Every structure is written in structure tokens, then in C-alpha cells.
Amino acid sequence: MDYPNSGALWPNQKRETEKHPNSTGSIKIERGLLKEMMASQDNELIEILLSGWTKEWQGKKYVSLKASKPYKKGEQQSKPPVDEDDIPF
């Protein structure tokens, strides 16, 4: 099951040299969130806030990810901070 604006990083099983990444994975971001972030930021580079939780599945550790709009000082947060126990994965 896919969860909006979430993903995971897993240990890279094919890592052979120091130049290879330690972890690989992906994140799926809702089109609406991307549009909102693009409209609210003036820079060429779009900042995305990532939160991560170390988890374990079938004996393998990984990092569960959640993407969100960056918090700006003076901007009211629409949701309270997320507790990792509230994340469904």
C-alpha cells in the first residue's frame, strides 16, 4: 500500500565501493503538495522537509520517510507535529 508523501531508504545490498550510496529508496509525493510548494517558493530549488524514522521489517533496518512543506517562521502550522506512532508504516 502506498501512503501519500512517504517513502523509505533501505540499505544498499549492491554497495561495492565507497562511491556507492549506503542506502537507496524512493518517495512518492502528491502532485497537489508539489504544486503548492512550487507556488509558495520563489527559488529555482524547491525545499522539501523530510522526516525519518528508523524501523525494522523482516529483520532489516530501514528509514521510513515523510515529506512535507517546510515550516516558515511566522507561518501557522496546519497540523500538530507528527508523532512516529501516528505514521501507519
N, C-alpha and C positions, 0 to 999 in steps of 0.2 A: 504494500500500500504506500502510495506517495503522500507526503504531508507537504502542504504549501510552504514555500520559503525555507526548506530544510534540506539537509544532505548529511554526508558522513565522509570522514577521512579514515582510510584503512592502511595498516602497514603495507608497504610496497613489497610484495613477495618476489618481484623480479629485480630488486635492487642489487646491482653487481659492483658499482663503483661509488665513490663519494659524490660524483656529479648527478647520480640518480636521486630522485626525491625519496625521503623517508616514508612519506605517506602519499596516497593518491585517493581520489574520490570525486564526487560531484555534488552540486547543489542545484535544486530546481526552484526558480524564483517566479512568482506570479507576474504576469505581464502588467497588471494594474500597479503593482508595487514598483516595478521598474519605471513605468511611465511617470508615476508620482515623484520618484527620486530624480528622474531626469528633469522634470519641470521645476523642481524646487532647488536645484543646484546649478550654479552658473559656470562652473568649471568644465573643462574638457573631460576631466577624470571624474567619474561618479563614485562617491564613497558609499560603501555598504557596511553596516555594522554586523559583525559576526560574533555569535556567542557559541561556546563549545562546552560539551560535557564528555568526560571520559567514561566510556561504557564498556561492557563486555558482552559478546554474543558468541555462543558455541566455543567458549574458551579463548576467543581472540579479542584483544582490546582494540577499541577504535574511538574516534572522536565524533560525537553527534553534533551537527551544526544547525544553527538557526540564523537566518538573515533578516535584518530589519533596517528601517530608516535610521540614520544616525541622529542622536539627540543633539539638539542645538540649545545653548544656554538661552533662557528666557522663553523657550517653546514649551508649552504644556504637553506632557506625555499623555497619549490617548489611553494607554493601558498601564497597570502597575507592573513593576519589574517581574520578570518570569522566574518562577522557582523551577529548578530542573525536574522536580517531581510532577509538575504540571505538563511537561512535554510527553506526548504519547509514545515516544520511541526511545 
